[in-house]
Each structure stands twice: as structure tokens, then as C-alpha cells.
């Protein structure tokens, strides 16, 4: 369990058990990069100065948005490793990140 956010930090939560499992796998495979991804989601998850980058951007097409609690939210990607990805929804109103997907393998949906 992650500590609660403080100050301007975003609350990072997992949408599915599969996302939790994938996150744990990423932590074992690439702990430093996974921690950096966590810090990014906590402090600077969405659009802003210096973004998008090739490793941190909003997904495109049908993956550009996703649903959480009946609301459509922008979906962003962090490239954690060469194949590992984290996909998350940015809920600006609740200042919350919803991790939808985390995996050590490249997601087939973007191929």
C-alpha cells in the first residue's frame, strides 16, 4: 500500500488486480524505473511543460481515453522499460490517477 499523497501530489490508485500484479512485476524487473514512474504519476502525470515525450504521452486513437466510474478520462502511458508500460487515467477533478494497465511486456493493443 502506498502512502497517501501530500500537498499537491496526485493520489495514485489501481483500477484492477491485474494492474496491481503488473506493477509488482515491474517493481521486480526494473525497480528504479518503476519508482520514477510512480513519482511522475504522483507529481506530474498529465499534459504540461516538456510533454509529451516518446516515453510519456497520452495514448492515441481509441486508447486516448478510458472510462472510470462512468466518466471518460484521458489515458496516458509511461514507458518504464523497453517493453514495460503503465497506462493510467488522469482524473483532474478528483486529482487522482487510476492505473489501468501495468506490464513488463509490450501491450499488444498499441501494435
ABEGO torsion letter per residue (X at the ends): XBBBBBEABBBBBBABAAAAAAAAAAAAABAAAAAAAAAAAAABABBEBGOBBAABBBBBEAAABBBBGGBBBBBBBBBABAABBBBBBBBAAAGBBBBABBBABBBAAAX
